[in-house]
Amino acid sequence: MSAVTWGMIGAGIAALIAGLVLGRSRFAAASGASRILTLGPVFEAVALTIFAAEHFLLARNLMTIVPSWLPGALFWTYFVGVALFAAGISFIAWRYVRWSAFLLGLLFLIIVATIDLPNLPKNIHDRFFWILTFRETAFAGGAMVLAGSAWSRGSATGRVLVLLGRSVVAAVFVFYAIEHFLYPKFVPGVPLQKLTPSWVPAPAALGYIVGIVLLGAGIGLMVPRFRRTAAAVAGTVLLLLTLFFYVPILITEMGSPLALEGVNYVGDTMLFAATALLVGFTSEPAEQVEWAAEPGTPSRIAS
């Protein structure tokens, strides 16, 4: 594998170890569905660190994505890498989470507005264009929920961010579920162009199962009674997909030109899993969701 691939893998492993070590107290303090939800920021940080490393190590390739009207393409490529890395560090250290999550969500929305939407007229009938656009929008929604949950208790700003972010992610879940039902032989999770490998047994059944999970989670997120459970189930299924589906695919692609793509699929699905876990957070004290806030912010512990 190339130095880029190894660098991305190494960055992700380092972030995972640091996140699990520093987040163990929040995990231990939680109970029930809230326990898995506390891992959302950790896995978010792992994925962000993977993609930050890619921006640093493959900057001259990625700079071609920067809109042509924006001067200093290489600078903006590095800037996004620094922003992703800084957000990952914030989530691991559990410091300044309110602002790092808010700015991360804003960054994803800016990417949608400046890269995705300008290409809408020529790609309006391309389903993969919509899948990618909604993917970045969902990532923004998850960050918004995390930011809103970190806002001052009872804050109207926090409630708006949580409601808006959760609604966006719920809608994307339903959209992706429909994609899984219509095209079940494409890779599950974020249903991109890659077909499920032939060595995977019953690929269509796997697609249908993930589609059912996403559909149920999308509906459940909008029902307060089932919100945490829906987020926990969806996040857990997507994490299992990352570990037992995408990591094996990466292993089979090591030493081939597809290795970099394999790492990207691992990071992409992990970020989607983290997004699912984050939307189980809340700004409402009455819901008593484990938050274990950074110093100076009221903590919300699950009952």
MOVENTA-V285262 format. One record per residue. OMEGA is omega in whole degrees, -180 to 180 (none if undefined). Layout:
BEGIN
OMEGA
OMEGA
END
This chain:
BEGIN
-179
177
178
-179
179
179
179
179
180
179
180
180
179
179
180
-180
-179
-179
180
180
-176
-179
-174
-180
178
178
-178
-178
-177
178
177
-179
-179
-179
179
179
-179
178
180
179
179
-179
173
-180
179
-179
180
180
176
-178
174
178
178
179
180
-172
-176
-171
-175
173
-176
-178
179
179
-178
180
-175
-179
-178
-178
177
-176
-179
177
-177
176
177
-180
179
177
178
-180
179
-180
-180
178
178
179
179
-179
179
-179
-178
178
177
-175
-178
-175
179
178
179
-179
176
177
178
179
179
179
177
177
178
-175
-174
-177
-175
-173
177
179
-178
-176
-177
-179
-172
-179
-180
-176
-180
174
180
179
-180
180
179
177
179
179
177
178
177
-180
178
178
178
179
178
179
-179
180
180
-179
-179
-178
179
-177
177
178
179
-180
-180
180
-179
-178
-179
-179
-180
180
178
-178
178
179
179
176
-179
179
179
177
178
177
178
180
-178
-176
-171
-176
172
-175
-177
-178
167
-169
-177
-170
-177
175
176
-178
-177
-179
178
-180
176
-178
179
179
178
178
179
-179
179
177
178
179
-179
178
179
180
179
178
-177
-180
-178
178
-174
-177
-175
-171
-177
180
180
180
-179
-179
-180
180
180
179
-180
175
177
175
180
-174
-171
179
-174
176
174
177
178
-180
180
-178
178
-179
179
178
-178
-176
180
176
180
178
179
178
177
-180
-179
-179
177
178
177
177
179
177
178
-180
-177
-177
172
177
-176
173
-175
180
-176
-178
173
177
177
178
179
-168
175
-179
178
178
-179
179
179
-175
-179
177
none
END
